[in-house]
Amino acid sequence: MPSKRIKNEEQYQALRDKGYSKEKSARIANTPDSGKKGGKAKPYEEWTKDELYQQAKNVGINGRSKMNKLQLIHSLRNN
């Protein structure tokens, strides 16, 4: 049964199926225009390790100095 608190039930369920938490899925599904593409930033795979490190520092990821590029990307996407 769809929840009245979820604005985009289809998107919410897709996010839950991907493994997102209920809270995060609801926040995303209830955000206006959440299904539309955002800015023009290049994907993390195209960033240098130094750029990834600085971004990890900006968002407060612990242990970043010991991470390689793939670990930094994973941490940034899952933080």
Helices and strands as residue ranges (DSSP letters): H 9-17, H 22-29, G 44-46, H 49-59, G 64-66, H 69-78
